[in-house]
Amino acid sequence: MVITYLAAALIGAGFSCVLLWPYGAAIAFLSMPFGGSLLAVIAAVLVYMRASDETELSDEHADHTNQPQRLQTTESRQ
C-alpha cells in the first residue's frame, strides 16, 4: 500500500515538474511537492473506494450464504 502511494507521489511530482518547466526551473521544482501530494491523495481515495466496494460485496455474499435454506422433499405420499 505504501509503495502505491510513494509511486503515485513520484509520478505526480515528475508530471508537475514537466508541465511547469516552461515557466522556469524554480517554479517547476517548487511545484513538485504539490503535484506529488495531489496525486498521492487521489490514489488514496481510489484505493479506499475500491476497498470499501470489495468489503460491501463480501458482506452481501456473507449475508447470502448465512441464510437458511428450506429443504424441499421430492418424495410423494400415496
C-alpha positions in Angstrom: 0.0 0.0 0.0 2.8 2.4 0.9 4.6 1.6 -2.3 1.5 2.6 -4.3 1.3 6.0 -2.6 5.1 6.5 -3.0 4.9 5.7 -6.7 1.9 8.0 -7.1 3.7 10.8 -5.4 6.8 10.4 -7.5 4.8 10.3 -10.7 2.8 13.3 -9.7 6.0 15.2 -8.8 7.6 14.4 -12.1 4.4 15.3 -14.1 4.0 18.7 -12.4 7.7 19.4 -13.0 7.4 18.6 -16.7 4.2 20.6 -17.1 5.5 23.7 -15.3 9.1 23.7 -16.8 8.2 26.3 -19.4 7.5 28.8 -16.6 11.0 28.4 -15.1 13.1 25.9 -13.2 12.4 27.4 -9.8 8.6 27.2 -10.3 8.9 23.7 -11.7 10.9 22.5 -8.7 8.7 24.3 -6.2 5.6 22.7 -7.7 6.9 19.1 -7.4 5.7 18.6 -3.7 2.3 19.9 -4.5 1.8 17.7 -7.6 3.1 14.7 -5.8 0.9 15.2 -2.8 -2.2 15.8 -5.1 -1.7 12.5 -7.0 -1.0 10.6 -3.7 -4.3 11.9 -2.3 -6.1 10.9 -5.4 -4.5 7.4 -5.2 -5.5 7.1 -1.6 -9.1 8.0 -2.3 -9.3 5.5 -5.2 -7.8 2.7 -3.0 -10.3 3.5 -0.3 -13.2 3.4 -2.7 -12.1 0.1 -4.1 -11.6 -1.4 -0.7 -15.0 -0.3 0.5 -16.6 -1.8 -2.6 -14.9 -5.1 -2.0 -16.0 -5.1 1.6 -19.5 -4.3 0.6 -19.5 -7.2 -1.9 -18.1 -9.7 0.6 -20.7 -8.6 3.2 -23.5 -9.2 0.7 -22.0 -12.6 -0.1 -21.8 -13.4 3.6 -25.4 -12.5 4.2 -26.5 -14.6 1.2 -24.6 -17.7 2.4 -25.8 -17.4 6.0 -29.4 -17.6 5.2 -31.0 -20.9 6.0 -32.3 -22.8 3.0 -35.6 -24.5 3.0 -35.4 -28.2 2.2 -37.8 -29.5 -0.3 -38.8 -33.1 -0.2 -39.1 -34.9 -3.5 -41.0 -37.9 -2.1 -44.7 -38.1 -2.9 -47.0 -39.7 -0.4 -49.6 -42.0 -2.0 
